[in-house]
């Protein structure tokens, strides 16, 4: 495991001993899975912060981090918690444009059963391969256009984690 060229300021180990979280001089927290030391770490990133202190919640559901200012940043670690947060925040299913941004190679389907569909889209159950008329009108871009779409870029924000590669 290698942190980065910058220095380490804080290390925390999960209560179950399966993860180690490291914060340092750069604005990225790294989480390693101690059961798979060859795997790339999950990166949690915030462009304008140095995370001098990191901790894991006793139940392992959150990483919290802070620095020299009075702000504390929590990140959800469980996929189920992230899905629930997205559902509560959006209050609707993804639009076709949002779907294509995050899932460009998958056919559109309802992301949150029971919530309203975006205007003009008739969602279908997962696993249905027929394209809707809206999907047939335009095709997704074959190459990502922004840094948020690059699979190797660290995740920004407080509620998302992604494996680096």
N, C-alpha and C positions, 0 to 999 in steps of 0.2 A: 504494500500500500504506500502510495506516495501522495502527499498533500498537494503541494504546489511549490513554486520557487519562492513564495513569500513565507513568512513565519507563522507558526501555529500559536494561537492565543488561548484556546480552550478545547478540552476534550471531554466527552461524556459517553458513557456506556449504558445501553438500555438495561432496564431491570432484569430482562430475561437473558442478557448476555449475548444477544444475537446481532446487535448493531453497535457501531461506534460512530459518533457524530463529532466532527472537527470544525472549529471556526478559527479564522485567522485574520491576517492583515488584508487579504483581498476580500471582495464583497460576496464570496461564495462559501456556503456551508457544504461540506461533503459528508455523506452518510454511506458507510460501508457495511455490507452484509458479512459478518464474521463467519457465517457458515459457507460462504463462497468467496474466498479471498481473491480469486482471479477475476471476479465480476467488477465492472466499472462502478464507481460510486454514483449515488443519486446526488444531483446538484440542486441546491436551493440558493437562489441568487437575488440580490437587490443592488442595483448599480451604485447607489449613493451611501452605502453603509459598510462599516467594518464590524464584524461580529466578534467582539472580544469575549463573549460569554455564550455558551450553548448548554441546553439541558433537554432531557427527554421527560415527558410526563410519566408518572408511575405506571400508567396503563399502556404506555408505548404508542398512544394515538397521536401525540403531538411532539414536535420539536419547537422549542422556543429559543429565541436568541436576542441579544441586545449588545449595545456598545457604549460609547461615551455619552450619548444623549439619553433622554429619559424614555425612549421608545422601546417597546418589546414587540417582537415579531413572532407570531405563532404560525406554524405550518401543520396542516393535517397530513398524516402519513398513511392512513387507511383509505383505500379506493372507495369503500362504501361511504365514508365520511365526505369525500370529495364529491361523489355523485349527489349525495343529499344536499350539500352546500350549493352545488350548481342548480339543482332543482328548486331550492328555496330562493336563490338569487334571481334566476331567470324567470321563474313562474310560468314558463311556456316551453314548448319544444324548440329546438334549433331551427333557424331559417335555413334555406338551401345554401345561401352564401356562407353562413357559419359552418354548416356541415362540410362544405367543400374545403374550407380553410383547415379544419382539424382532421377530417377523414376523407382526403381527396380520392382515395382508391376504393371506397366503399359506397354502395348505393344508399341513398337517403332512406331513413326510416325514423319513426317516432322515437325520440330519445327518452321521454318521460311519459309513459302511458298514464292516462287520466288528466293530463294537462292539455290546454288548447294547442292546436296546430297553428303554425304561422299562416298569415293570410295567403290564400292562393295555393296552398299545398295540401294534398291529401296524403297523409302518411300511411304507410303500410307496415304490417308487422315485420320484425327482423326475420331475415331468411328469405324474404320475397325478392326475387331478382328482376321483376319487371320495373322498368323506369317509368316515372311519372311524366306527364307532358312537360312539366317545368324542368325536369332533369334532361329531357331530350333536346330542349331548345339550346342549351349551352353545355359545353364540356368543360371540366375543370382544367386549370392550367397545369401543364405537365411538369413545370419546375416551380419550386417555391420562390416567392418574390421578396419576402421580408425575413429579418433575423428570427422572428418568432416561429417561423416555419422550418428553420434548419434543425435537423435532428440532433446536431452536435452542440447547439447553443444552450447555455444554462437557462433554466426556467426563471422568469421574473414574476413577482407577485407573491402573495402570501398563502395561496391555497393549492399550489400545484407542485408536484415533484416529478422529475423525469430522470431516467438513467442516462448517464453520459455514455459516449461510445467512442 
